[in-house]
Amino acid sequence: MNTFFKSLFLRPRLFIVWGALIAFFVSAYLFLVLIPLAKIATMVLVAFCFLDAALLYLGKGKVVSERITPERFSNGDINLVNLKLKNEYNFPVQLEVIDEAPDQFQLRKLKFFSNLKSGGEDQLEYELRPVERGEYHFGGLHVFVSSPLGLLKRRFTFGQNQMVPTYPSYIQMRRFQFLAISQRLNDVGVKQIRRLGNSTEFEKIKEYVRGDDYRTINWKATARSGKLMVNQYIDERAQYVYCLIDKSRGMKMPFEGMSLLDYAINACLVLSNIALYRQDRSGLITFAEKIDACLPATNKMTQMNRIQEVLYNQKTQFLEADYERLYTFVKHKISQRSLLILFTNFETLTAVRRQLPYLQKIARNHLLVVVFFENTELSGLLTSNPKNTEEIYIKSIGENFAFEKQQIVRELERNGIISILSPPQSLTVNTINKYLEIKSRAMI
């Protein structure tokens, strides 16, 4: 009985009818002849309420619903959630569906409506865009069912306490992988970069066929075999590529709901996948005031799963990054010359100069690329027309910040360190472009 009352609700139509009956009773006191009619109408309404409850609760009739989500959400991307509904009553029903989305989305009015005939099915769909990694817990999927009488409604609840983890953007990773396989990376802004010169990695000697570069003719092999033979080269493989991700307080800064750390993690995931696709060895180091995680570079098939699991648990710290410790760690743990892509966020020239000695030491043994973020919030400020002294002062400060970012780029390049200054939304494309450029120039 307690369950019955917890799942039974009154519809607005019932309150309207009761209001009309009250008005009828008031009128009946003025015209006494109407009192019997008012009593009869009340009894009819009560009878219809019992009939409506019987339709909803008696028998085996019910509504079945299921919430279908991805196995895991992709951070920063649109993820689809499907709600399947089926009417197992022997009469048509009206449905009001309320889904309790995870608290992180702050969706208070996620409500849908549907009409199903007996045995009918329906599928509803809505979108969620998470902006931080972690566990997302759904509440109940509540389905309120009304019979054709429409006076009462019965609540069914499904999918309580369903948890979906949110991982770094694997949707973006798969999209770039598909475009790389289909040779369409230029569709998303990745440049086609012509390889300069030949690779130094020799594969085999083969017989000349039309179209081969005559500069690769092997005259000794030709003389021995009596046929024109050429050397065949392949692109250099199995080079070491490490993503170094700074997790200090500077990476906590938000942009369009996501932190800079999450943009760096998404870019790292895509870049690592592209590197593995090109048969390079991909590795990962995360750090702040201490070294947090380290995955040695490898080109095994399981490496991407390991990278995703490590990146899933990364959180920003609230201390400054220790670059001296990073240099010491890299020196002892990475013995081969590698491409190191450092994702960080330098805001002032002073901050760069403080860490520059350690960056220079890292760059002596490895090819270091420093990736940091452009403050896109200043764009509107820099193009505005100030109208008073205060606005002029604010614009001057913004111009100073923008100019200092360019000074950081020049300071790094002056010390032989490659840099990328990128808006957060273009970070992935700009990083891939730089990686392909470095590969084409055989700089590693």
Phi, psi and omega in degrees: 000320180298320178296323179301311182289331178289333184258359182260131180226154179263141180267156179304329181300323180294319179294326178294316180295317178298322177298319178295322178295320178299317177297324178296317179296320178298318179293328183293332178289340174273326179236091189303336181295340182275349184299313178302322180295322179294321178294319179297318180297322178295315180296324178295318180296317178298319179297318178295325177296316178294321178296318179297317178296321179296318178300321185280329189249330183277149182085188184262007182294143178194172173245133180250134180223154180214136175263122181248116180241163170299158177301329176206147178279154176257119187294131178083000182244164175281123178244135183266138174240128181250140176242116179263134181233142176218132180264113179256011171283162178265023176213159179292149182228158171254135184241137170241117187249126177236120179253131179270095181290159178305150184302330184300334183274341180053045178262109184260350185231047180274081188235140180225159180230148180204150174241125182235133172281172182300126182078002182282158179231154178212156177226125179252155184216140172215167187248144173230138177236096177289150180236009174211148181283160179134193182268132179244118184255122174277151171271215181276151170260103187263127178241116179261121187252133176237140177279177177301337178291323173071024180265323181238167172216145182250137182260130169248140180236133182227165169059034180288145175059035175278130182245133176234120178284148177251118183257166172306160193297085178285338176294315177297320179299314181293324180296314180293325178295317178298316180294325178293318180295320182271010179057042182233028180298335179293344178296333181251016175099000177282126186281146171274114185250124181286134179290132179268116179077186181262154174289154181268002183265112182278139179251303183194171173256132181223166180288141182294136171232157182302131182109341178292149179288120182294342179288348180262011180297132177261102188290327179294314178295325178297317181294322182288322186267339183080003177238154179288118183243147180230154172277137177250130181245156175233161176299145178298137183238173172057032172281155187267125180234119180243136168262123176253117186248119177280127181249017184287181189297335179294339181271001179279345184303132183271154171212119182050043174089338181256148177282160177298329177299319180293323175297318179296319180295317179297318179295320179298319181297314180294314181298318179298321180293319178296319179298317178293323177298326178272014173068023170275169178259127186249136178223177187210139172223130173243144185204160169214247175286347174212166178285128184262301183228147178216123173246113178301145183291133176205164177245027177291155183296333184275358186296322182295322177296320179294319179296317179298317181295321179291316182293332181301326187263006184281134178230149177289144175259171185243021174243168178285154178287140179261096182284335176296317178293323177298315179300314180299318181295313180298319182300321185269337186257336182244099184273331181275149175296128187225162170270116180251118179253109185263115176266116182211190180211090176273127181258333183229155178294326178298319179297321179293313182297331178292327181260355186301319179303322181285323177295321178297319179295321177295320184289345179292325184253347182224165173269110185259130174240120179262120180251119176224174198254139172277138179277095184288345179293342181277348186301311179295325180293321183289334181264000181282160176253103182297143183247351178211177184298321181296317180293324176297318180295317181295318179295322179297320177297318179298318178296324179294319177297314180296319180295323181293326176298318178293325176296324178298317178301312181295322180295318179294315180295326178297332180259018174075024180247125178288141181226153174230119174256112191226143167294149183305319185290342180253010187299314183298311182296316182294324179291318178296319178302316180293319178300314180294323177297316179297319179294319182294329180269002179052048184275342182284000000 
